[in-house]
Amino acid sequence: MAPTDRTILVTGATGRQGGAVAARLLADGWRVRALTRDASSAKTKALKEAGAEVVAGDLDDRASLDRAAEGVWGVFSVHAGSYEGGPYGHDLGHEERSAANLAAAAKAAGAAHLVHSSVIGVGGPLEPHMDMLQRKSAAERAIEAGGVPYTFLRPSAFMENTFDSPRELQDGALVSLLHADTYEPQIAAADIAAFAAIAFADPEAHAGKAYELAGDDLTQVEKAALIARVTGREVPFVGIDAAQALAGDPTTAKTIGMLNRHRIEVDIEALRRIHPGLLTFEQWMTGIGRPLVDAYFARLDAA
């Protein structure tokens, strides 16, 4: 894409999704205005050096959002989840409320398009049974009610979490609350960013659409075997009992139980027709994800 004078406001710009979106949009020639609560952080400094305009703001503060959105053409929206054990576990209405704040600010600024990142499963058969999906759905409805043309992205599990999250690889083993034969759709953060960029580049084609995002769909034992093959290491699968391990976190325990019983299927080939570069887990591991893979095993070897 040729450079443009259009600006996109990116929320969560120092996080995994927002950071990937900001980088992709800058590479595509957009102007990026990065929203952050801490304008002095190291990640914020890196955004500035990459060419982004950094503005301080908070999704709880509508006035700061109005200032941040002034003059923007588009908005990328991502919000920390409101769930037990999460950053807003004490405020389960936060995600819906902050989404409404951002949508209203985008509307007041005259934004032409808003891309909102939600989660896979919203609008599907699991939503009535999972509190987290219901809260994500409420945030989507708040975006829709805001009146700005929108595209919803519903990503699956992040490929990155395998190598930098204590929830998965532990001491070289794939330790999971999911059963050995449970399928888990996965997506690279860079591909979430790619779909956001595609929606912004052609908003008419993607307005009102919702895309469940995955580049691969593996069982837990398949995932462990793939990691072992790519790295040349033994990577056993270790299953743990979700109900026992999460006795103090009933919402997450319920979520894991539902995922073990009900497969979430994604039409990956349809997504690849929109974004031909969509990465499989192996392609991610051997390509842009290689530094995370190498760093994980370097830490393991040093321990």
Secondary structure, 3 states (H helix, E strand, C coil): CCCCCCEEEECCCCCHHHHHHHHHHHHCCCEEEEEECCCCCHHHHHHHHHCCEEEECCCCCHHHHHHHHCCCCEEEEECCCCCCCCCCCCCCCHHHHHHHHHHHHHHHHCCCEEEEECCCCCCCCCHHHCHHHHHHHHHHHHHHHCCCCEEEEEECEECCHHHHCCCCEECCEEEECCCCCCEEEEECHHHHHHHHHHHHHCHHHHCCCEEEECCEEEEHHHHHHHHHHHHCCCCCEEECCHHHHCCCCHHHHHHHHHHHHCCCCCCHHHHHHHCCCCCCHHHHHHCCCHHHHHHHHHHHHHC
